[in-house]
Amino acid sequence: MDLNDDGGGLAQVQHVVLVLSGKGGVGKSTMTTELALALLHAGKKVGILDVDLCGPSIPRMLSVGRPEVHQCDSGWVPVYTDASKSLALMSIGFLLENPDDAVVWRGPKKTALIGQFVSDVAWGELDYLLVDTPPGTSDEHLAVVENLRKHKVDGAILVTTPQAVSTGDVRREITFCKKIGLRILGIVENMSGFVCPHCSECSNIFSKGGGEELAKLTGSPFLGCVPLDPQLSTSVEQGEDFIKAFPESATFSAISNIAQAVLTSIENA
């Protein structure tokens, strides 16, 4: 990562990772949030840039509400989720007058805001910045990549569910990454089985193994499976730290292993 004075708001950010999916509803924002928390508990200083402009859900997942965003000489000050300022967040959700407002914007306005988010947020020193993107391969994705081009982006994590409908869309996301020269850090298969809250048995509600098979077919690393877990769903809905609350669960182990695989891939590159 280039740490010179031309780095703007990302000058002191060591690693940048995009979280992508070609399809909505696969739990991409959930995975972004849980990976950020896993990295935080691994002793890293982490930031999340939420560029899902039409569906900014991460502020709720981290229970930060709608605080007023302040400015300093370096730009917008991100919202911190903890007193130690180890997890920072910037989202359009903080800039809307009403949380129910729809973002009815054409592409150029979205592109301009993403440019501001990349260059005008005073992130300070971060080990990792995770960029949560909307579904697809459209203006927002191109704007993120173009604005990050002067920085070293370590790669992308792709999130899918097991079904062929989802993996087909993610296959197109892989093509997008290859066309723009973005390294694929790996694929995560989310909602891979359902964990019973009573007996902890995991049942396959959807098909299983689609993400792993997609990784093999495309020559991409497979990072692991995360089950559909009611405890995780409740934690996300209530803005609680699942990683801290359920350290004995199989879902905790799955997320921790994925975070460790990402750390190993990036730091050994």
C-alpha positions in Angstrom: 0.0 0.0 0.0 1.3 3.4 -1.0 1.5 5.5 2.2 2.6 8.8 0.7 0.8 12.0 1.2 -1.2 11.6 -2.0 -3.2 8.8 -0.4 -5.9 11.1 0.9 -8.3 9.5 3.4 -6.8 6.1 2.7 -3.1 7.1 3.2 -2.8 5.2 6.5 -5.0 2.3 5.5 -2.9 -0.8 5.1 -5.3 -3.2 3.3 -8.5 -2.7 1.3 -10.9 -5.5 0.6 -14.1 -5.4 -1.5 -17.1 -7.6 -0.6 -19.1 -8.4 -3.7 -22.0 -10.5 -4.8 -23.8 -10.6 -8.1 -27.1 -11.2 -6.4 -29.1 -9.5 -3.6 -30.3 -11.2 -0.5 -27.2 -13.5 0.0 -26.1 -11.9 3.2 -23.3 -9.9 1.9 -23.7 -7.0 4.4 -24.0 -9.6 7.2 -20.7 -11.2 6.1 -19.0 -7.8 5.9 -20.2 -7.0 9.4 -19.2 -10.4 10.9 -15.8 -10.4 9.1 -15.1 -6.9 10.4 -15.9 -8.0 14.0 -13.8 -11.1 13.6 -10.8 -9.0 12.4 -11.5 -6.6 15.3 -11.3 -9.5 17.8 -8.1 -10.6 16.1 -6.6 -7.4 17.2 -6.9 -5.4 14.0 -8.2 -1.8 13.5 -11.0 -2.0 11.0 -13.1 0.3 8.9 -16.3 -0.5 6.9 -17.2 1.7 3.9 -20.8 1.0 3.1 -21.4 1.9 -0.6 -24.7 0.0 -0.8 -26.3 3.4 -1.4 -29.9 2.2 -1.9 -29.8 -0.3 1.0 -27.4 0.9 3.8 -28.1 -1.8 6.5 -24.7 -2.0 8.2 -25.4 1.0 10.6 -28.3 -1.0 12.1 -26.2 -4.2 12.2 -23.6 -2.5 14.3 -26.2 -0.6 16.4 -24.8 2.8 15.8 -28.1 4.5 15.0 -28.0 7.8 13.0 -25.3 10.0 14.6 -24.4 13.3 13.1 -21.4 13.1 10.9 -18.8 15.7 11.6 -16.0 17.2 9.4 -12.4 17.9 10.2 -9.5 19.3 8.1 -9.1 15.9 6.4 -12.8 15.4 5.6 -15.7 13.5 7.1 -15.0 11.8 10.4 -16.2 8.2 10.4 -18.6 6.9 13.1 -16.9 4.7 15.6 -18.7 1.7 17.2 -16.5 1.4 20.3 -14.7 3.7 22.8 -11.3 2.5 21.6 -12.1 3.6 18.0 -11.0 0.3 16.6 -14.0 -0.2 14.3 -15.0 2.8 12.1 -17.9 3.1 9.7 -19.1 5.4 7.0 -22.4 5.0 5.3 -25.0 7.1 3.3 -27.3 6.0 6.1 -25.7 8.7 8.2 -26.4 11.4 5.6 -30.1 11.0 5.0 -32.5 13.3 6.8 -35.0 10.5 7.2 -34.1 6.8 7.5 -37.1 6.0 5.3 -35.9 8.3 2.5 -35.3 6.5 -0.8 -32.0 7.3 -2.7 -33.5 8.0 -6.1 -30.3 9.1 -7.8 -28.9 8.7 -11.3 -25.5 7.2 -11.9 -23.4 10.4 -11.9 -24.6 11.5 -8.5 -23.9 8.0 -7.0 -20.4 8.0 -8.6 -19.7 11.5 -7.1 -20.7 10.4 -3.6 -18.6 7.2 -3.8 -15.6 9.4 -4.9 -16.2 11.5 -1.8 -16.4 8.4 0.4 -13.1 7.1 -0.9 -11.1 10.4 -0.8 -12.8 12.6 1.8 -13.2 10.3 4.9 -10.6 10.7 7.6 -10.1 7.0 8.3 -6.8 7.5 10.1 -4.7 4.4 10.8 -6.5 1.2 9.8 -5.3 -2.3 9.3 -8.2 -3.3 7.1 -11.0 -1.4 5.3 -13.9 -3.6 4.1 -16.0 -2.1 1.3 -19.5 -3.4 1.3 -21.0 -3.0 -2.2 -24.5 -3.4 -3.7 -25.4 -6.4 -5.8 -24.3 -6.5 -9.4 -21.6 -5.1 -11.6 -22.9 -1.6 -12.3 -22.0 2.1 -11.8 -21.2 1.8 -8.1 -18.7 -1.0 -8.6 -16.9 0.7 -11.4 -16.9 4.0 -9.3 -15.4 2.2 -6.3 -12.7 0.5 -8.4 -11.8 3.6 -10.4 -11.5 5.7 -7.2 -9.4 3.1 -5.5 -7.1 2.6 -8.5 -4.4 4.9 -7.1 -4.4 2.7 -3.9 -3.5 -0.9 -3.6 -6.7 -3.0 -3.4 -5.8 -6.4 -2.0 -8.8 -8.2 -3.6 -12.4 -9.2 -3.3 -14.4 -11.6 -1.2 -17.4 -13.0 -3.1 -20.5 -14.1 -1.2 -23.0 -16.6 -2.6 -25.7 -19.0 -1.4 -25.6 -22.6 -2.5 -28.4 -22.5 -5.1 -27.5 -22.4 -8.9 -29.5 -19.2 -9.3 -27.1 -17.5 -6.9 -23.9 -19.1 -8.1 -24.8 -18.2 -11.7 -24.9 -14.5 -10.7 -21.7 -14.8 -8.7 -20.0 -16.4 -11.7 -20.7 -13.1 -13.6 -19.1 -11.2 -10.7 -16.0 -13.4 -11.1 -15.9 -12.4 -14.8 -16.2 -8.7 -13.7 -13.2 -9.1 -11.3 -11.1 -10.7 -14.0 -11.9 -8.0 -16.5 -10.9 -5.2 -14.2 -7.8 -7.1 -12.8 -9.2 -7.4 -9.3 -7.8 -10.3 -7.3 -10.3 -12.8 -6.0 -9.4 -13.6 -2.4 -12.1 -16.3 -2.2 -15.7 -17.3 -2.3 -17.9 -17.7 0.8 -21.0 -20.0 0.7 -23.5 -18.3 3.1 -26.8 -19.9 4.3 -25.2 -23.3 3.9 -27.6 -25.4 5.9 -29.8 -24.4 8.8 -28.7 -24.8 12.4 -31.5 -25.9 14.7 -31.7 -23.6 17.7 -32.8 -26.6 19.9 -30.5 -29.4 19.0 -27.8 -27.6 16.9 -28.2 -30.1 14.1 -27.5 -28.6 10.7 -30.1 -29.4 7.9 -29.8 -28.5 4.2 -32.8 -26.4 3.5 -31.3 -25.2 0.2 -28.9 -27.3 -1.9 -25.4 -27.6 -0.6 -21.9 -27.1 -2.0 -22.7 -24.7 -4.8 -20.1 -22.1 -3.6 -17.4 -24.7 -3.3 -18.2 -26.1 -6.8 -18.2 -22.6 -8.3 -14.7 -22.0 -6.7 -13.4 -25.2 -8.3 -14.9 -24.4 -11.7 -13.5 -20.9 -11.8 -10.1 -21.7 -10.2 -11.0 -19.4 -7.2 -10.1 -20.0 -3.6 -12.9 -21.4 -1.4 -13.0 -19.7 2.0 -15.7 -21.8 3.7 -19.4 -22.2 4.5 -21.5 -20.2 7.0 -24.8 -21.8 8.0 -28.2 -20.1 8.4 -28.1 -19.6 12.2 -31.0 -18.1 14.1 -28.5 -16.8 16.7 -26.6 -14.9 14.0 -29.8 -13.5 12.5 -31.0 -12.3 15.9 -27.6 -10.7 16.6 -27.6 -8.8 13.3 -31.2 -7.7 13.8 -30.4 -6.4 17.3 -27.0 -4.9 16.5 -25.2 -7.2 18.8 -21.7 -8.7 18.5 -22.3 -12.3 17.5 -18.6 -13.1 17.6 -18.4 -12.1 21.2 -21.8 -13.5 22.3 -21.5 -17.0 20.8 -17.9 -18.1 20.8 -18.8 -21.8 21.2 -21.0 -22.0 18.2 -20.2 -23.7 14.9 -21.1 -20.5 13.1 -18.5 -18.6 15.1 -15.9 -21.2 14.1 -16.9 -20.8 10.4 -16.6 -17.0 10.4 -13.4 -17.0 12.4 -11.8 -19.6 10.0 -12.9 -17.4 7.0 -11.4 -14.3 8.6 -8.1 -16.1 9.3 -8.0 -17.4 5.7 -8.4 -13.8 4.4 -5.6 -12.6 6.8 -3.3 -15.4 5.7 -4.0 -14.8 2.0 -3.4 -11.0 2.2 -0.5 -10.9 4.6 1.4 -13.7 2.9 0.9 -12.3 -0.6 
